[in-house]
Each structure stands twice: as structure tokens, then as C-alpha cells.
Amino acid sequence: MLRARLCKLEEIVEGELRTFPIAGLIWPVIATVIDGELVATAGVCPHEDVPLGDGELCEGRIVCPGHGYAFDLRSGRCQHDGDLTLRRYRVTVAGDDVWIDLL
């Protein structure tokens, strides 16, 4: 298992998308809280590599600013194309730090 520190817990706000660079990753990781659950996902749309950091958060979904594809942040599933899935990272909180499993 490869684990990376994402941020301090207080940096993630419910209902807001926050992006965090991770050494060794090309795209930043996006984190938020949805219905009390801490969620971390890849910061790039799997449709056409559009950065999702400027995407819109709407009812637990992130909407890609490039083509409007919507991804459920709880599952990663794409609302518009069943073959696309937004990568989610397993999240662990240790003290005040948020960690993600990269592998």
C-alpha cells in the first residue's frame, strides 16, 4: 500500500471542492465532505483529461467544466457514460491529518 498525506482535516470543507497537489501525481487530488463522508478523488475527468478543480459541486456530484459530465462523488460513477468512473481514494484520518491510499 502506498499512502500519502493529503492535508489537515480543517482544510476540507463540506460542500466545497478543494484541490491538493501530491508528489508523484500529475493531477491534484480533490477532496470534500458529502453527507458527512470525507471523499477524495482524482482531479482529472476520465473523459478527456480536463482538470476538475474548477468543476461545479451539485448534489453530491462533480460536474466537469469541459463537457458537463457529472460524476457521483460517493461512487465515482459517471451519470452520462456508464463506462467512465472517477477514481476515488481510500481516506484515513490520523489525528488532524488526512491521508489517502494511492494504491
Wavefront OBJ file of the C-alpha trace (Angstrom):
o trace
v 0.000 0.000 0.000
v 1.264 3.451 -0.896
v -0.119 6.192 1.332
v 0.271 9.983 1.007
v -0.613 12.829 3.333
v -3.293 14.940 1.676
v -3.816 17.850 4.086
v -5.004 18.914 7.526
v -8.588 17.876 8.288
v -9.638 21.503 8.813
v -8.693 22.303 5.183
v -11.571 20.210 3.825
v -14.971 21.886 3.976
v -18.336 20.225 3.419
v -19.895 21.277 0.140
v -16.692 22.843 -1.243
v -14.187 21.337 -3.659
v -10.586 21.679 -2.516
v -7.573 20.585 -4.569
v -4.280 19.350 -3.162
v -1.089 18.538 -5.096
v 0.508 15.191 -4.283
v 4.152 14.481 -5.083
v 4.394 11.918 -7.859
v 0.889 12.536 -9.247
v 0.331 14.569 -12.407
v -3.111 15.834 -11.346
v -4.060 17.170 -7.901
v -6.449 15.289 -5.652
v -9.873 16.809 -4.992
v -11.362 16.464 -1.528
v -14.662 17.441 0.044
v -17.241 16.197 2.514
v -20.508 14.812 1.163
v -23.250 13.934 3.671
v -20.653 13.700 6.432
v -18.332 11.437 4.414
v -14.813 12.596 3.570
v -14.239 11.990 -0.146
v -11.010 12.204 -2.170
v -10.938 11.746 -5.943
v -8.650 12.188 -8.897
v -8.565 15.803 -10.035
v -8.991 14.965 -13.718
v -12.018 13.941 -15.754
v -11.567 10.429 -17.187
v -13.490 11.520 -20.297
v -10.848 13.834 -21.792
v -8.303 14.759 -19.091
v -9.992 18.050 -18.175
v -8.985 19.381 -14.720
v -11.899 19.027 -12.290
v -10.699 21.553 -9.715
v -12.875 24.232 -11.319
v -15.820 21.869 -11.672
v -19.186 22.508 -10.072
v -20.305 20.597 -6.992
v -24.015 19.839 -7.188
v -25.988 17.387 -5.017
v -23.014 15.127 -4.326
v -21.802 15.196 -7.922
v -18.906 16.984 -9.540
v -19.681 18.400 -12.976
v -16.747 18.621 -15.366
v -16.192 22.160 -16.662
v -15.100 20.791 -20.057
v -18.068 18.795 -21.322
v -20.540 18.751 -18.437
v -20.071 15.106 -17.490
v -21.308 14.547 -13.925
v -19.679 12.082 -11.517
v -21.209 10.865 -8.260
v -18.561 11.547 -5.631
v -19.831 8.709 -3.416
v -19.292 6.027 -6.060
v -17.251 7.663 -8.838
v -19.874 6.651 -11.428
v -20.492 8.896 -14.409
v -24.097 9.972 -14.920
v -23.601 10.338 -18.696
v -21.428 7.350 -19.609
v -21.568 4.072 -17.679
v -18.087 3.134 -18.924
v -16.461 6.079 -17.122
v -15.557 6.094 -13.445
v -13.867 8.850 -11.477
v -11.077 7.367 -9.382
v -11.694 7.567 -5.636
v -9.013 7.250 -2.989
v -9.464 5.493 0.340
v -9.257 8.145 3.056
v -7.863 7.757 6.571
v -7.806 10.419 9.272
v -4.961 10.204 11.793
v -5.123 12.941 14.390
v -5.526 16.173 12.407
v -4.055 14.774 9.177
v -5.902 13.316 6.192
v -4.143 10.503 4.343
v -5.077 8.775 1.093
v -4.142 5.360 -0.259
v -2.717 5.788 -3.738
v -2.531 2.051 -4.466
l 1 2 3 4 5 6 7 8 9 10 11 12 13 14 15 16 17 18 19 20 21 22 23 24 25 26 27 28 29 30 31 32 33 34 35 36 37 38 39 40 41 42 43 44 45 46 47 48 49 50 51 52 53 54 55 56 57 58 59 60 61 62 63 64 65 66 67 68 69 70 71 72 73 74 75 76 77 78 79 80 81 82 83 84 85 86 87 88 89 90 91 92 93 94 95 96 97 98 99 100 101 102 103
